[in-house]
Amino acid sequence: MSNYYGTGRRLNKQFVRQRERNMGLRKGLQDEFLNRLIEEEVQVDLFLRNESVRSGQILAYDNWSVLVLAQDKQYLFFKASIMGIIPERPIEIDLGHREPPYDLVSDSSERYYGHYQ
């Protein structure tokens, strides 16, 4: 994909990445996670900024909000008010081209701290 988008000038990388995400060429981890929760109809615990916990099922989401079904009522939460989402069971997420930042099995302290002893 060209970095010009027909404008005749080179665009910065951040703009290009955002544009590719919006065009569906790249999916973020948040999108993968929320889509999987919706597809598999998994019950979740939502930890909110006011230190309360709401249990329910995520029905839909967009850039700013999450629609949740809890206790036979629909709740619309702003993403800014959600501190964490904990599913009732582990979710398999396809990371695609991404790799974990480090190997969880081996000792990776040397990678980050040099020859730390």
N, C-alpha and C positions, 0 to 999 in steps of 0.2 A: 504494500500500500504506500502510496506516495505521501510525503510530508507536506505537499503543497495544497491539496484539495482545490485546485483550480484558481487559487488566489494570486499566483505569480510570485509569492514570497514564501520563504521557509517558515514554518510554524514551530513553536517550542514543543518539546517532547511531552510535557504534561498535558497540553491541549490535545495532542494527537492521541495519547492514551485515553483521555476522557472521551474523545470522539469515538474511538474504537469500542470502548465499553458501551456507549450509548447506542452504537450500531449493532451491538450483539456479537462483536468479534472476540471480545474478552469477557469472561464472567468473573466476578469477584467472589471471594470466599463466602461473604455474607449472602450473596444471591444463591450460591450453591446450597448452603446450609438451610436457608429459609425455604427454597424450592423443595428440597428433600423432605423437610418437615411437613410441608403442605401435601406433597404427593403421597407420603406414607401415613398421613393423618395421625401423627405422633402427639401425645399429650406432653406439654412442656410446663415448666415453672418459669415465670417471668419475674425477675428481681428488679424492682423499680427504685428510682432515686429516693423516694420518700420512705425507703426501708420496708416496704410491704412486698408480699409475694402473691402473685396471681397465677393460679393453675388453669390451664385450658388448652385449646387447640388453635393453632394459627390457621386462619382462613385465607388471608391475602396480605400483601404488603406493597408499598411503593417506596419512593426515595425518602419519605418523611414519616411514614406511619405504618403500624402493624394492626390488622384487624384480628381479634381473638374472640373465640366462642368459649365462654366460661359460665357454668351454672345456668345454662339455657338463655344467656344474654350475650349480646354482641358488645364488645369493648373496642374502642379505637384508641390505641396508645401511640403517642409520638415516639419515634425512635430515640430522641434525646432524653426521654424519661426512663428508658430501659437500660439497666446496668448489665444485665446478663440474661441469657436464655439457656436453660438446662433441660434437655430432652429426657424423657423417662427411660430411654434405652439409647445405646450408642447408634450413631448415624454414619453410614458409609458415604463418604464424599469423594468424588472423582476430582483429584487435584490437577489432572491433565498434565501439562508441561511442568508444573511446579514440583519441587522437591522439598521435603522438610528442611528447615534451616540447619539442622545438625542431626547426627546419628544418635538416637536416644539410647542405643545399646552400648556403644563404645564410649570411652572417656574422651570427650571433646574439649577438655579444658586447655589442652595444648594449642588448639586452633585459635582460641580467643585470647589466651594469656601468654603465648609464646612457649618457652620452656619452663613453665611454672612448676616448681617442685615444693 
